[in-house]
C-alpha cells in the first residue's frame, strides 16, 4: 500500500508542477504580447505614405526582438497537434533558463 500512496503523491506533484509551469509560461506569453500592441500602427506608417522617424525605428527593433522571444510558441501552435506540445515546450524553455552546468554533474 505504501507504494500506491508514493506513486499517487508523485503523480500529484508532477501534475502540480506541470500546471505551475504552464501558468508561468502563459503569463510570459501574455506579457510579451501586451508589449507588442503598438506594432501594427507603426508598421502601417510606411503603407500610408508616412516615414519612420529614428524613434519609430528603435521601437520597431524592440518589437521584433519581443516577437523573436515568442516565436517558438507560435511555431508549436502552427503545427498540427501543436497545442498538445505546449507543456513540453514550456518545460524545454524553463530548462534553458537554468544556464549551463559545469563539472562532473553536467555529464549525467
VENZIDA-V485919 format. One record per residue. N is the residue number from 1. PHI is phi in whole degrees, -180 to 180 (NA if undefined). OMEGA is omega in whole degrees, 0 to 359 (999 if undefined). Layout:
BEGIN
((N;PHI;OMEGA) (N;PHI;OMEGA))
END
This chain:
BEGIN
((1;NA;179) (2;-62;179) (3;-65;179) (4;-66;178) (5;-65;179) (6;-63;178) (7;-65;179) (8;-64;178) (9;-65;178) (10;-65;179) (11;-65;178) (12;-63;180) (13;-64;179) (14;-65;179) (15;-64;179) (16;-63;179) (17;-64;178) (18;-64;179) (19;-65;178) (20;-65;179) (21;-64;179) (22;-65;179) (23;-64;180) (24;-66;180) (25;-68;176) (26;-63;180) (27;-66;177) (28;-61;180) (29;-63;179) (30;-64;179) (31;-61;180) (32;-66;180) (33;-67;178) (34;-68;180) (35;-77;184) (36;-94;184) (37;-55;185) (38;-83;185) (39;-70;185) (40;-62;177) (41;-60;179) (42;-67;178) (43;-67;183) (44;-74;179) (45;-57;181) (46;-63;181) (47;-68;180) (48;-90;176) (49;64;174) (50;-107;181) (51;-110;177) (52;-80;175) (53;-86;178) (54;-62;178) (55;-66;177) (56;-62;180) (57;-65;177) (58;-65;178) (59;-64;178) (60;-61;178) (61;-61;179) (62;-63;179) (63;-63;180) (64;-66;176) (65;-65;178) (66;-64;179) (67;-65;179) (68;-68;177) (69;-70;183) (70;-98;181) (71;-61;176) (72;-61;178) (73;-63;182) (74;-65;179) (75;-66;180) (76;-66;181) (77;-73;182) (78;-79;181) (79;-83;179) (80;-60;181) (81;75;184) (82;-65;180) (83;-61;179) (84;-72;179) (85;-87;183) (86;-58;176) (87;-63;178) (88;-66;177) (89;-65;179) (90;-62;178) (91;-64;182) (92;-65;179) (93;-66;178) (94;-65;180) (95;-65;180) (96;-68;181) (97;-67;185) (98;-68;182) (99;85;181) (100;-86;175) (101;-92;176) (102;-126;178) (103;95;184) (104;-65;181) (105;-68;181) (106;-70;182) (107;-80;183) (108;-75;999))
END
